[in-house]
Amino acid sequence: MSGRLLRPLNAALLRGLWLERRIDPYFRPAFDRLFQKPLSALVQKAINARRRDLPLAPGEERLLPNEEEITNQIVETMTTFLHRQYEGAGPALRAGNTKTYGVVRGEFEVLAGLPAALRHGLFASPGTYKAWVRFGGPGPLAPPDLRDNGVLSLGVKVMGVDGPKLLDDEQATQDFTGISAPTFTTPDVVENLKLQGWSLKGMPLFYFIGLRDSHVLDGMMQGLYAKTHTNPLEARYWSCVAYRLGEGQAMHYAITPRAGGAGRRTPFPRKPSANYLREAMVATLASGGVEYDFGVQLQTDPWRMPIETAAVAWPERLSPFVTVARLRVPAQGFDSAEQLAFGENLAFNPWHSLPEHRPLGNQNRARRTIYYELSKVRQAMNGSPHVEPTGDEVFA
């Protein structure tokens, strides 16, 4: 089907999606309570039935054919998108996880008394660290919030972390990233390249519903968790991909609002502004702080909990999350222009990491290059050199 036909169809689909987003807050909580888990289980069963990946040992990785070439093609495609979108049109934003709702100060406390199997890397001993926490939207554009906030993103930059790092542009940080869905948008980098191609054409929806090469099941998983959010501070975030936890162990992690936050729901505004999610965060943090459990989930079944595909949610019944740390975001003001600009320039990369938490799997291996190179492109376009934060930054 030609672009002349696809573009009007894409526009019509988007208008339908925007209409659904407007009414979503009024029925979605009940839908999620009744149907989200059973429907997710059915979709996961179908995804597992279609898998053809070979079984691996616990914690084992396996390179995909042409993985480096595919990674470079993704960087090239996304770089083209950035120049096409922002050259001469204001500051360049991220090509993914694009809109910044807010970058806030936090405190990351590693808990005492953890089981021996979990005491590795940052979690080896109790301690409290400064953190910057970025709440963002999906992208690749940054329209008014109501048009693009289905799956939110989170970046946590823990500072003052001693020890060697896997990426040497920052010396004392440990980054954690996640989204508000338990599976990633694409199962691997091969399919991610296809998504970036559709995004460059301005029609990312056709990645999921294309007749020749559809990704309907992955789209269904995203759709079951994509919704009209009312406050990024109230969402749960999953890593979706695996990380090492010491030698021979792999983990996923999740960042979950604690009691009070998990049950709290900011009302949906009658007339949502273009930045109503940031406004909700401002209102929440003006009156008090929020707190999250940082939980890790050990890989116990390499087939049911794979490393090389991000389309499969690791079943919690096989390996429940264990809280190893607390992330606290205290009451604060954060929406000054100066602090927002600081947040836009921050570079989150899962390879800002201790070796004990090395990112695993093809999506993570690609991220090392993709995130690093695109951060350099964005910062060069904006004339903002990379600066490693310390947590001592002061803003108006």
C-alpha angles and dihedrals in degrees: 000000000000126000090247089066098035097054097058089044091050090050091050092049091050092051089053091049092050090052090051090049089056094056097031097093092061098058106016100085091057092043092052093049093051106031115014098086099040093045091047089052091052093049091047090051090054092047092051091048090057097046118117100175117127119250115259134197120259110291092003123142130199125198117234119231111271091002095150092048091049091049091052091049090053090051090049093048094047092045089054089051092052094050093044093048103039111019104123091351104097132280116348114244129201117289089226133023080026115170117065111216091179146325109219138181116256144173122228113202119190107211127234125238098037120164113267092247090062099044099099134120112338090003095054094100136008118268144135124242137184115248142187113215121198121198113196147165130248103256150149082178132027107228125156109309097250091062098052121022105098099120114025127204134220132198123189118191110192112198136201092041111155124212139060118315132213093227117044102205088087124037107189108029136101114195127203122186133186147157133222093257128071094229130051125248092250128029096224143350093271090063092037089063089056091051091051089051091054090045090054088055089051093244109097092154089073090064087071101037105030112139096223099042112013127177096195097146092052088047091051091053091051091045093053089060100030111096144140101283120206099196129011089210090067100054130099116234128206130198091222090194133064133260134186118259101194123311116337096359130105128196145184119206136206133197110213130182111246125235108309094026096057092051096037117099124187110221116252108250118243091227106025113204123221089265102032093136092058089046090054090051091049091052093047096048093044089066103034148329134273130223134204138195113232104209130184126207118204120219108246102160114039093200099046090038103040127184101201098053123057093190092084122079111216106243112245091208088066095045121005122210114261118205111238100163145014124231112204125190108191127208109284148138113251111156101093115129090241094055093044090053090050089052093050090055096050114109116216116193127162087221089069081094149120113254089246088067099042112164113251134205135037096285090054094043088054092047091065090066099029097051094040096048096042091049089054091049093048095046091047091051089051096042089237113132119214113269124184109230123228103191091247094095115131125208137181 
